[in-house]
Amino acid sequence: MRYFMYITFAVSILMARPPESQPLPKIFVTLESGAIQIPSSFSQGVNFLSARNFFLFEPSKADIDTEQLESLIGKYGNYLVRNPDAILTLKGFYSSKIDDILSPRIGMELAKKRADALFRAIVLKFPSIGDRVFVSDDHNFETTFLDSVSPFDMRVEFEIFSKKYHNRKFYPKQRAPYWRESYKNIIKNIAPDLEQIFSSNPDIDALIIGNGFSPDRKGYQWLEFLKKRICERMDERFSQRIALYINPFSKQKTPSAELILIPSINCGGMNEILWSKPNFSSTVTCSIDGIQTLPNKFYCSFNIFDKFRAKIDCINSSSLNIEIGDIPILPTDLRLDFISSEFGIAQKSPILTIQSTDSFSGVWNFTIWKPELKRFSTFGGAGMWNVANAIYSLSKIADRGKITMIANGSNDSLALVDAQKFWDILTTQICSISDTKRDKLGSWFEKNNFEVELSPPVKNNDESLEINFVDSNSIKIIIQFLGNKK
């Protein structure tokens, strides 16, 4: 009897143990063709856009125009579909003055109705993500959007975060150019989480933002050290997904750095192909081995020089075709990273070679949030890092180019002052990426035949409140380039 009791107890203990997690199968991807020829004298225009993270309402209203919201809902809905660890929180707000509300309770109800309206619109179009979209009820519902009361106070804000990661801070030693010893344990703890998030979520990136540091080459070296130590513990392909930004507008006196996760859709990701002349369309078929049953979709990122991610494309398992005409095209080698939310990143990234017979040219337009605004500081800093990597990559491919930076101001003179301010940020990031001293950067541009122009904006006659706000609080960076077969 006692023997039977021991057996029963042992079996119950074994049954109570959680099942051991099985290692994911290793995925291997090959391309049927490793090279593609683009047409003679090929030219292409590409638009890179930073999505806004707010939606405005009319005074005292909570109803929405679904057609007006179509693009915004599509961006955030597709983002959550592609990134299974992403969580979207909707925060509703009201203005006691403009909404003409005297009772905070009534104002709170209006703010929640606004957030609920967006929740229903998103979940109706993307029902599969309904369990990852939430309406906040524990924030200050009357917080103004700007420093003072404005029509932007009647809004819903979109906040994206990852359920598997919490922001971490690093502090330097006071009298030596090194980080406190705690950085080692922090990196040891967060590196596996970051690698898992990057492996399963193609559009979740990271930013190391420095506050209180000198916004120069030496300041960026502090952040470069942290990034290097983090990347030593991860797949080296994820290095390009960690951006660096020293915040020159920070009022913080004690230096510190923080590693946060950011959505690529807010930081100048590819939006659309504006033109391709002559028209060009080509398909590359891939094959995937290592798993018996393929998931419905894979995601493929197209990377230039391990620096710039030109686009992330969805690949249907039914055909496994990659449409090359839908991506930014340059005569160079592209590294293709294949990611599945179920199985992670493929073991090796195949190389696709784009070949040119003669000349090629292009225009890349970037719209980046001004990092000067506190609410857009991380989006703007990461977006400008993205542009700096694009400039570096193009300098290696094109024979010559021109960079035009456009920023808004109350008049043309102030607009140029604004443009110069943000150009200084961008050039410091280029110094970090290219490992160039600041006093040698002029020679770097001259060597690569790149001109620079700071320009006032073209007047916009659109009276839309959102469009005027985006224009006033974003930077336009236009990169024109051309080259010949090398």
N, C-alpha and C positions, 0 to 999 in steps of 0.2 A: 504493500500500500504506500509506504514511504517512498519506495523507488518510483512508483507511478506518479506521485506528487512532484518529485524532483524533475521527472521528464516533462510533466505538464508545465511546471514553472519555467523550465528552460525554453520550451517551445513558445510560451507566451512572451518571454523576453525577446526572443528572436523575431517574433511577429511584430513586436512593438517598435523595433528599430526602423528608422526611415530607410527607404531603399537608397543604395549608393548611386550617385549620379554617374551615368555612363558618359565616357568621353564622346564628343561629337565626331561623326565620321569626317574623314578628310576629303575635301572636294578638290577635284582637279579639272581645270578648264583649258581647252585648246581651241585655236581658231583654224577654220578650214583654209583661210587665206590670211597670210601675215602682212600683206602689202596692198595698198590701194593707190591708184593713179588719179589725181585731180585734173580737171580740164585745163587747157592752155589759157593763160592770162586770167586765172580764177580770182574772183573778188567776193568778199562776204562781209556782211554787217551783222553784229551780234549785240543784243541788249542784255545787260546785267542789272538786275533791279533788287532793291531792298524793300521788302513788303512792309507796309505799315501795320502796327500792332494795336489799332484802335478803330472804332466805328462810331460815328457821330449821330445824334438824334435831334429831332426838332424839339423846341421847348414844350414841356409837359407831355410829350409823346413817347410811346414805347413800341409803336408798330414799325415794321421794317419793310423795305422794298426788296423782295428777294432777287430781282434782276440786278438791282444796284449792288447787292451783296455777293453776286455770283462769283466774281473773281476772287474776292477775299475769302469766302467760304471754301472755294476750291483749293486755294493755297494752303490753308490751315488743315482742311480735311485730308487732302492728299499727304500732307506732311505727317500727320498722325498715322495714316495707313502705312506709309513707308517706314516709319520709325516706331516699333512696338513698345519701346520703353519711354516714349514721350507722353507727357500729361499736359492737357490744356485746361487752364483755369480762366474763367470769364468773370471779370470784375465790373459791376455796374456802378455808375455814379450819377449824381444829380446836382443841380445848382439851385440853391434856395432863392437866389436873386432872379436868374433868367427863367427857371421853371416856375417861379412865383409860388413857392411852397414855404409855409410858415412852420409846419410841424415836421421835425426830423423823422418821425414814424412814417408819415406819408411820403417823404422824400426817399426813405429807405425802400419802401414798397415800390416806388417808381423805378428806382435803380435796379432792384431785383427783377422787375418785369422786363426791363431792357436786356438784362443778361439772359433771362429765361427765353426771350424772343430769339436771341442768337443761338442759344443752346438748341432750341427746337429746329432752327433752320439748318444747323450743322449736322445734327443727328439724323434728321430726315433724309439728307442727301448722303450721309456716310453712317448708316446704322451700325456698322461693325466696330466703330470707335466710341460708341455711346458710353461704355464703361470707363473711358479715359478722358471724358469732358466733364468738368465740374463748374458749378456756379458758386462763387465765393460769397460767404455771408459774415465774414469776420474782419472786414477791412473798414476804413473810414470812407463812407459813401459820399462824403461831401468834399473830398480832397480835390483841389483845383488841378487842372492839367498843366497850366503854366503858373507863373508866380502870382498872378492876379486873376480875378474872375474873367472868364472868356466863354465864347460859344463851345469851346472844346471840353468844357466841364460836363456837358450832357453826353455821356459816352459809355462805351463798354471797352475795356482793355483786354487784350489777349496776352496771357502769360504762359510760357512753355517751360517745363522743367522735366527732369528725368527722375523716375521713381527709385532709381538705383544709385543716386549720387547726391552728395551734399557738398556745397562749396567749401574749399579749404584755403586757409591763409598761411603765408610764410613770412617770417620776420628775420631781417639781417642782424648780425652782431653790431654792437655800437661802435667798436674801435677797429674793426678789421673787415676787409671786403669779402666776407663769407656769410653764409646763412647760418642761423642757429642750428645746433645739432638735431633739433626736432624735425628738420626738413627730411632727414633720411627715413624716419619712421612714417611720416606723412606720405612720402612718395611710395614707400613699400606697401602701404595700405591701399592707396588709391590707384596705383598702376594696374592691378588686375581688374578693378572695376571699370577703369577707362578703356582698357583693351576689350573687355566684354561689350561695353556700350558701342565702341567704334565698330566692332565686328558684326553687330546685329542691326545697327542703326546708321544707314548711309548718310543721313543729313544732320546728325548731331555732331557738332564740332566743339572744340574747347578754346578758351582764351585765358592766357596768363596776363592779367592786368596789373601794372605797377603803379602805386600811388605814393607820392612823396619822394620819388627818385628824380634826378635831373633828366629831363627829356632829351638826352643826347646818346651818342654811341655807347658811352660808358654805362648809362642807365640801362640800355637794352642788353648789355653783357650780363647784368644781374639776372635778367629773365632768361637769357640764352642758357645760362648755367642750369637753371631749374629744368628747362625743357630738355636739355641733353640728358640729365639724370633720369627724368621720367621716361624718355624714349629708350634708354638703355634697358628698361624692364618691359618693353612692349615690342610688338612687331614693328620693324623699322618703317613699314609703309604708312603707319599712322602719324608719322612725324608732321606731315604737311597739314594735318587736321588740327594742329595746335597753333593758334595765332599768338602773337606778342604785341602788347601795346602799353607804352608808358603814357599815363594820363597827364598831359601838361596843364590841365585845368583843375586838377585836384588841389584842394586847400589843406590836405593832410600833411602834417609836419613830420610825423614819424613814418619812415618808409616801411612799406609792406607790399606783398604781392598776393594775389588771390587767383586760384584756378577755378574757373566757372565753365559751365556748359552753355552753349549758345545755339540757336537754330539757324541753319545756313540761309533760310529764306529771308531773314532780316538783315543779312550781311553781304548783299551784292551777288547773290547766286544768279546763274544764267536764267533769263526769262524767255527769250525768243530769238529766233533767227530773223533778222530784218530783211535780208536779201542774200541770194547767191547767184552770181553772174559768171559764166552761164549757169543755167539750172543744173544742179548736180544731185544725183541720188545714187547711193550704192549700198548694198547689203552684205554684211559679213555674218556667216553662220558659225556658231560656236558649238562645241560638244562638251558635256559635263559628265565626269566619271566619279566614282567613289560612293554614290548613293543609289539605291534601287528605285526609289520613288521620288521624283523631282517635285519641289514645291511649285505652286502655280506661277510664281514670279521670282526673278532675281533682279538685283540692281547692279548696274555697272557704272563705275566712275572712270572718266577719261582724264588722265593725269599727264602733265607736261613737265619733264625734268624733275619729277618728284617734288615739284614746287607748287604748281597751279592746277587745281581741279577744274577743268573746263566745263564739265557737265556730269550729272548723274542721270542715267537713263534706265527705264524699266524694260526688262527682257522677259517676254512671255515664254514659259517652258514648252508650250505647244509648238513653237517654231524655232526658238533660240536664235532669232535673227537680230542683228544690231544694225539699225538704220544710221548710216554714217552721215547722210545729208542733214540730220537733225542736230548735229553737234558743231561746235566751233572747229573749223578745219584749218590746220597749218601743216606745211611740209616738214614733219618731224616724227619722231617715235612717240607713240602714246602708250603709257602703261595702263592696262585695263584691270581694275580691281573688281572682282565679282563678290557680291555680298548677298547672303540670304539670312532673314531674321531667324530661321530655324537652325541653320547649320553654320552661320558665321561667314568669315571671309575664306575664299579659296586659297589653297596652299601656295600657289604661285600665280603671279599676274602676267598673262601673256602680253607681248608687245605687238602693237599694230603700227606699221610704218606707212605714213602718208607721203607719197612721192609727187613731185612737181616736175613738169617737163620744161617749164621756162619761168615766167614771172607770176607773182601772186601779190595780192594786196588785201587789206581789210580795215574795218573800223570797229572797234569795241567801245561801246558806251556803258559807263558805270554810273549808277545813282546810289550814293552812299549817304547815310544819315550823318549829320554833323556831330562829331563826338563831343563838341562843346556843351551840348544839352545833356544834362545829367541823365535824363530818362533814355537817351540814345547813346550814352557813352560807350557801352560795351559793343553795341551794334556797329557804331561808327568806327571804333578802334579796330575791330575784327574785319570790317569791310575794307578799311584802308590797307590793312595787312594783305588782304586778298588782292587788291589792286597792285600793291607793290610787288607781289609775286608774279602777277600778270606782266607787268613792265619788265621785270627781270627775265622772264621766260621769252617774251617777244624780242628782247635785245639779243638773245642767243640765236634767233631764227631769221629775223628780218634784216635787210641791209640798212634800212633807215626808218625813222619814225618820228612822230610828233605827238606830244602829250599836251592836251589843253585842259586846264582846270578852271571850272566856273563855279562861283559861289555868289549868292544873293546878298545884297545890302540895300540900305535905303537910297543910295545913289551909287553911280559907277565907281567913284573913288573908294567908298567904303566896301564895295563888293570886291575890289582888287585887294584891299587890305585883308579881308576875310579869306580870299583865295590864297594869299601869301601865307597866312597863318596855318592853313591846312596843308599847304604844299610843304611847309617845314616838317610837319608830322610825317607826311608820306616819304620825304627824302631820307629822314632818319631811319624809317623802316627799310627803305631800299639799301641803306648803308649796312644794316644788320643782315639782310638777306644775302647781299653780294659780298659781304666782308670787306667793305670799302671805308676808308677813313673819310670823315666829313669834308675835310679840305681837299680831298681827291675826287669828290663826287662829280664836280664839273668835268674833270678829265674823263670820268667813266661815261658820262653822257656823250661827250665829244667822240670818244673812242667808238661808241656804239651808234654814232650818227643819229642821236635822238635830240630833237628840239623841244623846247618847253615854252608854253604860253599861258599866262594867267589872264583870264578874260571876264568881263562883266556879262551878266546873263542877257538873253534875248527876252524882251518884254512878253509876258503871257497875258492874253486877254480873257482867259478862262476865269469865270467868277466863282467856280466851285471852291468852297471853303477848304475841303480836304486837299485839293490839288494845289491851291495857293500855299497852304501850310507846308506840304511836302516840298514844293519848290523853294520856299524860304528857309527850310531847315535841313536841306540836303545839299550835297556837293555833286556836281556833274564832272566826271573825268572821262575825256574822250581820247582814245589811243588810236592814231592812224599809223599804218605801217605798210611797207611794201618791200619786196625782195625778189631775187632771182634764184634759180636752182643752184645749190652750192655743191 
